[in-house]
Amino acid sequence: MFKKNDVPVANHEKFDTLIGSNSHFEGTLTAEGTIRIDGLFKGDIQSKGNVIIGEEGKVCGNILANNIFNAGTIEGNATASGQLKIAATGKLLGDIQVSSFIVEEKAIFEGKCSMKEIGQNEI
């Protein structure tokens, strides 16, 4: 039997870097761990971990990460070596390159989608 810990699940509560809801950041962000954006971020994000965009979060730039969970807005291209998930409240305007893609009902995606296995060395 499978134990709960046997199934890899992105933990949206645990993160290493936070751009809070009343914050605005411009520039390039590079991180080893999980990043959560609840405010406005203008620039590119590169993480060997996961990137989580909260409902009030907005990213104007490109994202390169292991997994991307979007409940807010992304205006730019997204590359995920793992999974990209757009929640019902999410909007993504840009091209994506992913291994796995989930779009919930009422989510918005405008762009081109390329699905293929992306190696860790590309991140």
N, C-alpha and C positions, 0 to 999 in steps of 0.2 A: 504494500500500500504506500501511497505517497503521503509524505508528511507535509505540512504547510510550508516548512522551510525548504523543501525540495524544489519548489516552483519559484523561479526568479520573477520577482515583482518589483516594479519601480516604486520606491517609497517616496511619496510626494511630501512627506513631513520632514525628512532628513535632507539637509543641504549644507554645503560648505560656504557658498557665497550667496548673498541676498541683496537685491536692489529693491528696496521697500516701496510701498505704494505712494509715498510722498516724495520719492527720489527721482532724479533725472540724471542720466549718465551718458556722456559722449566719449567715444574712443574705441579701443580694441580691448577685449577681455579674453585672456587666456587662463585656463584653469585645469587642474588635474581632476578635481572632484565635481560634485553636482552644483549647478547654479540655478537659483530661482529668481525670476524677474516678476515683480509685482508693480513696478513703476515704468518709466519710459527709458528705453535704452536705444541710443543712436550709435551704430557702429557694428563691427563684426564680433562674433562670439566663437571661440574655439575651446572645446572642453573634451578631455578624455573620459569624462563622466557623462552625466545626464544634464539636460537643460529643461527647466520647467517654466512655462509662461503662465502666470496666474490670470484669472478672469479680467483683472484691471491692468494687466501687463501689456506692454507694447514694445516690439523690437522692430526698428527700422535698420535693417542690415542683414548680413548673411550669418547663418548658424551652421557650425560643424561640430557634431557631438556623437556620442554613443547612442543615446535614446533622446528623443525630443517629445515632450508632452505640452501641447498648446491649448490652453483654455482662453487665451487672450487674442492678440493680433500680432502676426508676423508679416512685415512688408519687406521681403527679400528671399533669397534662396536658402533652402535648408538641406543639409546632408546628414543622414543618420546611418551609422554602420549597423545599428540595430533597428529599433522601431520608431516610427513617427506616428503620434496619435493626435488627432484634432478633436477636441471635445465639442459638445453641442454649442457651447458659447464661443468656440474658437473660429478664427479667420486667418487663412494663410494666402497671401498674394505673392506668388513667386514659384519658381521651379524647385522641384524636390528630387533628391536621389536617395533612395532608401532600400533597406532589405525587407522591411515589413511596414505596411501602411494601414492605419485604421482611421476611418472618418465616421464620427457619430452623426446621427440624424440631426439636421438643422445646422451643422457646421458648414463653413464656407471655404472652398479651395478653388483658386483660380491660378492655373499655371500648368506646366508640363511635369509629368511624373515619369521617372526612370527607376525601375525596381530591379536591383541586382545585388548580389552579395558584395559588400564593401569590406575590404580588409582593414584591420586595426591600424596598419601602417599608413593608411590614407587619412587618418585623423591626426 
